Amino acid sequence: MASVYSDEYQRVINALKKARKDKGITQAQLAEALGKPQSFIAKVESGERRLDVVEFVHLAKRVGADVQGIIASI
């Protein structure tokens, strides 16, 4: 299983972070939309917390990221 430090996982996180920023969404706004604290997004983006597949899909949809494209890139 890949860790949060693997190249594949970092590509996923970087794609999500880029999509969030491209949409002009702050960490706080995204967290609120997901019903999570802002620290959840900060920890995900910094690699302190790993996303499960359901969290990944919800987060990706909220920022308008291409879920299938991200998965295909790994």
Secondary structure, 3 states (H helix, E strand, C coil): CCCCCCHHHHHHHHHHHHHHHHCCCCHHHHHHHHCCCHHHHHHHHHCCCCCCHHHHHHHHHHHCCCHHHHHHCC
